[in-house]
Amino acid sequence: MVNYCYGDRVGSAREGRRWVHHHRVGRGEPLVLVHGVGSRWQVWEPLLPVLAESFDVIAVDLPGFGGSDPLPHTTVDDLTDALAAFLTEQGLDRPHLAGNSMGGLIALNLAARIRARSVTAYSPIGFWSSPGVWWCRRSLGMSKTLGLRLRPLLPAILGSAAGRTAFLGLIFGKPWAVGAGVALATARGGLDSPGFDPALASFPAARLRDGGRLEHIPVTIAWGDRDLLLTYASQSRRARDWLPHARHVTLPGSGHTPFYDDPRRCADLLLRQRTAAPAE
């Protein structure tokens, strides 16, 4: 069952006994946007006004995040399978796919299953070494623990540029410039996600399953050079080695989730994919 309202459409799709919540807006070729661990569809909001002019944009809440019900088991592979089922239910045969962080790997692995016309991944997980995955899990886990302890104080802390810089520097390249409301919603989204802990625990097993099958579609890997969570210098280099056929882009001044740091450049990458993809 899918419910929509006119214009900026907000929907929920029944998948078994679970609801997959999503936001849908625009007209054109379908583009599915996939957030990272502890996030939600709203992370894409800075890009939506531009993207909606050229795409039918479907920004999802993965199961266990945002407004979607959790899965019985939540690994990165489980979430990939759940999103594949959602695409089938929605009649989205080969949409354009884009994802950030965990969502970037999910998008790449779905594209490797021949489920996409193009794929764009912003700082995707899976291109790490053992120290890299340890740092990512430990950093995010400690951030959640600290956030839970300080939860009553978060509105005051994130109401200042200094507080946003201290708390959100792992995520945004320019956290001081993010609005207080966005900062608070971002923090609460991570704290309140039932899928956060099990998905994070599955990160050591998360990997690109069949990168060779991506050679036949446009692939863009974008990395902010201020990414402190999935370190830009080492992991973007590994992505270039593993996916030599892809277009690799550096986003100067952007962090791990670059959509508030440089929305225009992030949107332009997706618009370019639309024209680069072969016609159906």
C-alpha positions in Angstrom: 0.0 0.0 0.0 1.3 3.4 -0.9 -0.1 6.7 0.3 0.7 10.0 -1.4 -0.3 13.6 -1.2 0.1 16.0 -4.1 3.4 17.8 -4.8 5.8 16.9 -2.1 4.6 13.4 -1.6 5.3 11.4 1.6 4.7 7.7 1.3 4.9 4.4 3.2 5.2 1.1 1.4 4.2 -2.2 3.0 7.0 -4.8 2.8 5.9 -7.9 4.6 5.0 -6.7 8.1 7.2 -3.6 7.9 6.7 -0.1 6.7 9.3 1.6 4.5 8.8 5.3 4.8 9.9 7.6 2.0 9.6 11.1 0.6 8.8 11.5 -3.1 9.0 14.7 -5.1 9.6 15.9 -8.7 9.1 14.5 -12.2 11.4 12.7 -14.5 13.5 9.6 -14.4 13.4 7.9 -11.0 16.3 8.6 -8.5 16.4 6.7 -5.2 18.4 8.4 -2.4 19.8 6.2 0.4 21.1 7.7 3.7 23.8 6.4 6.0 23.7 4.7 9.4 21.9 6.7 12.0 20.5 9.1 9.4 17.2 9.6 7.6 15.8 10.8 4.3 15.9 14.5 5.4 19.7 14.5 5.0 19.1 15.0 1.3 16.9 18.1 1.7 19.5 20.6 0.6 19.6 18.9 -2.8 15.9 18.3 -3.4 14.9 21.6 -5.0 17.4 21.2 -7.7 17.0 17.4 -8.2 13.2 17.6 -8.3 13.4 19.7 -11.5 14.9 16.7 -13.4 14.1 13.6 -11.4 11.3 11.7 -9.8 13.1 11.7 -6.4 12.4 8.9 -3.9 14.4 9.5 -0.6 14.0 6.5 1.6 14.2 5.8 5.4 15.9 2.5 5.5 14.3 -0.1 7.9 15.1 0.8 11.5 15.8 4.5 10.7 13.7 7.6 10.5 10.0 6.6 10.0 10.6 3.0 8.9 10.0 -0.1 11.0 13.1 -2.1 11.9 14.0 -5.5 10.4 14.2 -8.6 12.6 17.9 -8.6 11.9 19.7 -5.5 10.7 23.0 -5.9 8.8 24.1 -3.9 5.8 23.3 -6.9 3.6 19.8 -7.2 5.2 19.2 -3.5 4.4 20.4 -4.0 0.9 17.9 -6.8 0.4 15.1 -4.8 2.0 15.8 -1.9 -0.4 15.8 -4.2 -3.3 12.4 -5.5 -2.3 11.1 -1.9 -2.0 12.3 -1.1 -5.5 10.5 -4.1 -6.8 7.3 -3.2 -4.9 7.4 0.3 -6.3 7.9 -0.9 -9.8 11.4 0.8 -10.0 13.2 -1.6 -12.4 16.5 0.3 -12.9 16.4 3.7 -11.2 19.3 6.0 -10.7 20.7 5.3 -7.3 22.6 7.5 -4.9 23.8 6.8 -1.4 25.9 8.3 1.4 28.2 6.3 3.7 26.4 3.0 4.5 23.8 4.0 1.9 26.7 4.4 -0.6 27.7 0.8 -0.3 24.1 -0.3 -0.4 23.6 1.6 -3.7 26.8 0.2 -5.2 25.8 -3.4 -4.3 22.3 -2.9 -5.7 23.8 -1.5 -8.9 26.1 -4.6 -9.1 22.9 -6.7 -9.1 21.9 -4.8 -12.3 19.3 -2.8 -10.4 20.4 0.7 -11.5 20.9 2.9 -14.5 23.6 4.8 -12.7 25.0 5.0 -9.2 26.6 7.8 -7.2 28.2 7.1 -3.8 29.2 9.9 -1.4 31.9 8.6 1.0 30.8 5.0 0.8 31.7 2.5 3.5 33.5 -0.7 2.5 36.8 0.8 1.2 38.5 0.6 4.5 41.3 -1.4 6.1 40.8 -3.1 9.5 41.9 0.1 11.4 39.5 2.1 9.3 36.5 0.1 10.2 37.6 0.0 13.8 37.8 3.8 13.8 34.5 4.3 12.2 32.6 2.0 14.6 34.4 3.3 17.7 33.8 7.0 16.7 30.1 6.5 15.9 29.6 4.3 19.0 31.2 6.8 21.3 29.3 9.7 19.7 26.0 7.9 20.4 27.0 7.1 24.0 27.9 10.8 24.6 24.8 12.0 23.0 22.6 9.8 25.2 24.3 11.0 28.3 24.0 14.7 27.3 20.6 14.4 25.6 18.8 16.9 27.8 21.5 19.5 27.1 21.6 18.9 23.3 19.3 21.8 22.4 21.6 24.2 24.2 24.8 22.6 23.0 23.8 22.5 19.4 22.4 25.9 19.6 25.9 27.3 19.4 28.4 27.2 16.5 31.0 25.9 18.9 28.8 23.1 20.1 27.8 22.0 16.6 31.5 22.0 15.7 32.4 19.8 18.6 29.5 17.3 18.2 29.1 17.1 14.4 32.6 17.4 13.1 32.7 13.7 12.2 29.7 14.2 9.9 29.8 17.7 8.4 32.8 19.5 7.0 31.4 22.9 8.2 29.3 22.0 11.2 29.3 25.5 12.5 27.4 26.6 9.4 24.6 24.0 9.8 21.4 25.4 11.4 20.7 24.5 15.0 17.4 22.8 14.1 19.1 20.6 11.5 21.9 19.8 13.9 19.5 18.7 16.7 17.4 16.7 14.3 20.5 15.0 13.0 21.7 14.1 16.5 18.3 12.8 17.6 17.9 10.8 14.4 21.0 8.8 15.3 20.1 8.4 19.0 16.6 7.2 18.2 17.3 4.7 15.4 16.7 1.1 16.5 18.7 0.0 13.5 21.8 1.9 14.5 23.6 -0.5 16.8 23.0 -3.8 14.8 23.9 -2.1 11.5 27.1 -0.6 12.9 28.0 -4.0 14.4 27.8 -5.5 10.9 30.3 -3.1 9.4 33.3 -5.4 9.5 31.5 -7.8 7.1 30.3 -5.0 4.8 32.1 -5.0 1.5 31.6 -4.4 -2.2 30.3 -7.7 -3.5 31.0 -7.6 -7.3 32.5 -4.3 -8.4 33.3 -5.7 -11.8 29.6 -5.7 -12.7 29.6 -1.9 -12.3 31.7 -1.3 -15.5 28.6 -1.2 -17.7 26.8 1.8 -16.0 28.0 5.3 -15.0 29.5 5.2 -11.5 30.6 8.2 -9.6 32.4 8.1 -6.2 32.6 11.5 -4.4 34.6 12.1 -1.3 34.8 15.2 0.8 38.4 16.1 1.7 37.3 17.0 5.2 35.9 13.5 5.8 37.2 12.5 9.3 35.0 9.4 9.7 36.0 7.5 6.5 39.4 9.2 6.1 39.6 10.8 2.7 43.3 10.2 1.9 43.3 6.5 2.4 39.8 5.3 1.6 39.2 7.4 -1.5 42.5 6.1 -2.8 41.4 2.6 -2.2 38.1 3.3 -4.0 40.1 4.5 -7.0 42.1 1.3 -7.0 39.1 -1.0 -6.7 36.8 0.8 -9.2 39.2 2.2 -11.8 36.4 2.6 -14.3 34.4 4.9 -12.1 34.5 8.7 -12.0 36.2 9.8 -8.8 35.5 13.3 -7.5 37.0 15.2 -4.6 34.6 17.7 -2.8 36.9 20.4 -1.4 35.9 21.6 2.1 33.2 19.0 2.5 32.9 16.4 5.2 31.6 12.8 5.4 28.0 13.9 4.6 28.6 16.7 2.1 25.0 17.8 1.3 25.0 20.8 3.6 28.6 21.7 2.9 28.3 21.9 -0.9 24.7 21.1 -2.1 25.1 22.6 -5.6 28.2 20.4 -6.4 26.5 17.3 -4.9 23.4 17.9 -7.0 25.4 18.6 -10.1 27.0 15.1 -9.9 23.6 13.5 -10.0 22.4 15.6 -12.9 25.5 14.6 -14.8 24.7 10.9 -14.2 21.2 11.5 -15.7 22.8 12.5 -19.0 25.6 10.0 -18.9 23.3 7.0 -18.4 22.3 5.1 -21.6 18.8 5.5 -22.8 16.3 2.7 -22.0 
